[in-house]
């Protein structure tokens, strides 16, 4: 059951990425966009975090320490949190509609 739960979480992330990519083509034109140097302040930590997440247990000591045991109940709790987070992200994305942006921008007004 544990591997199935982890696969389910992986499918949730794939669904998240597909929805975000498709919805990215459905936004208003940007009037103002923040500078690249300013954006690096939060892009670099995201990239480092992504590297650490996907590198996983292949890291050397002490970064390979397993803090959470492999227990089915914890895996399914993770599935529930993943589904709730995915639902919240989709709700927020479609609530913002065409005003959504991945960076700080000012969108054009529609009449």
SERO-4910 file (N, C-alpha, C, O; in steps of 0.05 Angstrom, whole numbers):
BEGIN
 pado doro    nc1    nc2    nc3   cac1   cac2   cac3    cc1    cc2    cc3    oc1    oc2    oc3
  Unk    A     16    -24      0      0      0      0     17     25      0      9     45    -12
  Unk    A     40     24     13     57     48     15     66     58    -13     64     82    -18
  Unk    A     76     40    -30     85     49    -57     61     61    -73     65     80    -88
  Unk    A     37     49    -70     14     59    -84      8     88    -76      1    105    -92
  Unk    A     10     93    -50      5    120    -40     25    140    -51     18    162    -59
  Unk    A     50    132    -52     71    150    -63     66    154    -93     71    176   -103
  Unk    A     58    134   -107     52    137   -136     28    156   -140     28    172   -158
  Unk    A      8    154   -122    -15    171   -124     -7    201   -120    -17    218   -134
  Unk    A     11    206   -101     21    233    -97     37    242   -122     34    266   -129
  Unk    A     52    225   -134     66    232   -159     46    240   -181     51    259   -196
  Unk    A     24    225   -183      4    231   -203    -10    258   -197    -16    273   -216
  Unk    A    -13    265   -172    -24    291   -164     -6    313   -174    -15    334   -184
  Unk    A     21    310   -170     40    330   -179     40    333   -210     42    355   -220
  Unk    A     37    311   -224     36    312   -253     11    327   -262     12    343   -280
  Unk    A    -12    321   -249    -37    335   -255    -34    365   -250    -43    381   -266
  Unk    A    -22    372   -227    -16    400   -221     -1    413   -243     -8    435   -251
  Unk    A     21    401   -252     38    413   -272     23    416   -299     26    437   -312
  Unk    A      7    396   -306     -8    398   -331    -28    421   -330    -31    437   -349
  Unk    A    -43    423   -308    -63    444   -305    -49    471   -306    -59    490   -319
  Unk    A    -27    474   -292    -13    500   -291     -2    508   -319     -4    531   -327
  Unk    A      8    488   -334     19    494   -360     -4    502   -380     -1    521   -395
  Unk    A    -26    487   -379    -48    494   -397    -60    521   -389    -65    537   -407
  Unk    A    -64    526   -364    -76    552   -355    -57    575   -360    -67    598   -361
  Unk    A    -31    571   -362    -12    593   -367    -17    607   -393    -10    630   -397
  Unk    A    -29    593   -412    -35    605   -438    -61    621   -438    -69    632   -459
  Unk    A    -75    622   -415   -101    635   -413   -100    659   -394   -118    662   -378
  Unk    A    -79    675   -396    -76    698   -378    -77    724   -394    -72    724   -419
  Unk    A    -82    745   -380    -82    772   -393    -53    780   -399    -34    769   -388
  Unk    A    -51    799   -417    -25    810   -424    -14    826   -400    -29    840   -387
  Unk    A     12    823   -394     24    837   -372     31    866   -381     42    870   -402
  Unk    A     25    885   -364     32    913   -368     58    919   -355     75    934   -366
  Unk    A     63    907   -331     88    911   -317     97    884   -306     80    868   -297
  Unk    A    123    878   -307    134    853   -296    158    860   -279    174    878   -286
  Unk    A    161    847   -256    184    853   -239    210    844   -252    210    828   -270
  Unk    A    232    856   -243    258    851   -255    268    823   -249    260    811   -229
  Unk    A    287    814   -265    298    787   -262    314    784   -237    312    763   -224
  Unk    A    330    805   -229    346    803   -205    329    800   -180    336    786   -162
  Unk    A    307    815   -180    289    814   -157    276    786   -155    271    776   -133
  Unk    A    269    775   -178    256    749   -179    274    727   -169    265    707   -158
  Unk    A    300    729   -173    320    709   -164    318    704   -134    326    683   -125
  Unk    A    309    724   -119    307    721    -90    289    699    -81    293    688    -59
  Unk    A    269    692    -97    252    669    -89    254    646   -109    245    624   -103
  Unk    A    266    650   -132    269    628   -151    292    609   -142    289    585   -144
  Unk    A    314    620   -132    337    604   -124    329    585   -101    336    561   -103
  Unk    A    316    594    -79    308    575    -59    289    553    -69    290    531    -60
  Unk    A    271    560    -88    253    540    -99    269    519   -114    264    495   -112
  Unk    A    289    528   -130    305    509   -145    322    491   -126    324    467   -131
  Unk    A    333    502   -105    349    487    -86    330    466    -72    338    443    -69
  Unk    A    307    475    -64    287    457    -51    279    435    -70    277    411    -62
  Unk    A    274    441    -95    266    421   -115    289    401   -119    284    377   -121
  Unk    A    313    410   -120    336    392   -123    337    373    -99    341    349   -103
  Unk    A    334    384    -75    336    366    -51    313    347    -50    316    324    -41
  Unk    A    289    355    -59    266    336    -59    270    314    -79    266    290    -72
  Unk    A    279    320   -103    281    300   -123    307    283   -121    308    261   -132
  Unk    A    327    294   -109    352    279   -104    347    258    -84    358    236    -85
  Unk    A    330    264    -64    321    244    -44    343    231    -28    361    244    -18
  Unk    A    340    205    -26    358    189     -9    386    185    -21    402    170     -9
  Unk    A    391    196    -44    418    193    -56    437    214    -46    460    214    -56
  Unk    A    429    230    -28    447    250    -17    466    238      4    460    216     14
  Unk    A    488    251     10    507    240     29    499    249     58    481    266     61
  Unk    A    511    237     78    506    243    106    511    273    110    529    284     98
  Unk    A    496    286    126    473    279    142    447    284    127    425    282    138
  Unk    A    449    292    101    425    299     86    407    275     78    385    279     68
  Unk    A    417    251     81    402    228     74    387    216     98    376    194     96
  Unk    A    386    230    120    373    220    144    343    218    139    330    236    130
  Unk    A    332    194    145    303    190    142    290    197    169    293    183    189
  Unk    A    275    219    169    262    229    193    234    218    197    224    217    220
  Unk    A    221    209    175    194    199    177    195    170    169    204    163    147
  Unk    A    184    152    186    185    123    179    165    116    156    146    131    151
  Unk    A    171     95    143    154     85    121    130     70    134    132     46    139
  Unk    A    108     84    138     84     73    151     61     79    132     58    102    123
  Unk    A     44     59    128     21     64    110      3     87    119     -6    102    102
  Unk    A     -2     89    145    -20    110    154     -8    138    148    -23    156    141
  Unk    A     18    141    150     30    167    144     30    172    114     26    195    105
  Unk    A     33    151     98     32    154     69      4    163     60      2    181     43
  Unk    A    -16    151     72    -44    159     64    -51    186     75    -67    200     63
  Unk    A    -40    194     98    -43    221    108    -31    241     88    -43    262     82
  Unk    A     -8    234     77      4    250     57    -13    252     32    -14    274     19
  Unk    A    -26    230     24    -44    231      1    -67    250      6    -74    266    -12
  Unk    A    -78    249     30   -101    267     36    -92    296     35   -106    313     23
  Unk    A    -69    302     47    -58    329     46    -51    338     18    -56    361     10
  Unk    A    -41    320      2    -34    326    -26    -59    333    -42    -60    352    -58
  Unk    A    -80    317    -39   -105    322    -53   -118    348    -44   -128    363    -60
  Unk    A   -117    353    -18   -128    379     -8   -112    402    -19   -124    423    -27
  Unk    A    -86    400    -19    -69    421    -30    -74    426    -60    -74    448    -69
  Unk    A    -76    404    -74    -82    405   -103   -109    419   -108   -111    436   -126
  Unk    A   -129    411    -93   -155    423    -96   -154    453    -90   -166    469   -104
  Unk    A   -139    461    -69   -137    489    -62   -122    504    -84   -131    526    -91
  Unk    A   -101    493    -95    -86    506   -117   -104    510   -141   -103    531   -154
  Unk    A   -119    490   -148   -136    492   -172   -158    512   -167   -164    528   -184
  Unk    A   -170    512   -143   -190    532   -136   -178    561   -138   -191    578   -150
  Unk    A   -155    565   -127   -142    591   -127   -136    600   -156   -140    623   -163
  Unk    A   -125    581   -172   -118    588   -199   -142    596   -215   -141    616   -230
  Unk    A   -164    582   -213   -188    589   -228   -204    612   -216   -219    625   -231
  Unk    A   -200    617   -191   -213    641   -179   -199    666   -189   -212    686   -195
  Unk    A   -172    665   -191   -158    688   -202   -162    691   -232   -160    713   -243
  Unk    A   -169    669   -245   -175    670   -273   -152    680   -290   -129    672   -287
  Unk    A   -159    699   -308   -139    710   -326   -120    729   -313   -101    737   -326
  Unk    A   -124    736   -288   -106    754   -273    -82    739   -261    -65    752   -250
  Unk    A    -82    713   -262    -61    697   -250    -34    702   -264    -33    707   -288
  Unk    A    -13    701   -248     14    703   -258     33    689   -239     29    689   -215
  Unk    A     54    677   -250     74    664   -234     94    683   -222    110    676   -204
  Unk    A     94    708   -232    113    729   -222     96    753   -215     72    755   -222
  Unk    A    108    772   -202     95    797   -195     91    813   -220    110    821   -233
  Unk    A     66    818   -228     59    832   -252     35    851   -248     21    848   -228
  Unk    A     31    869   -266      8    885   -267     -6    878   -293      5    881   -314
  Unk    A    -31    868   -291    -45    859   -315    -61    882   -327    -69    900   -312
  Unk    A    -66    880   -353    -82    901   -366   -111    899   -357   -121    877   -351
  Unk    A   -126    921   -357   -154    921   -350   -170    912   -374   -163    917   -397
  Unk    A   -193    900   -369   -211    892   -390   -236    908   -388   -246    914   -366
  Unk    A   -247    916   -410   -271    932   -410   -295    916   -418   -317    926   -419
***
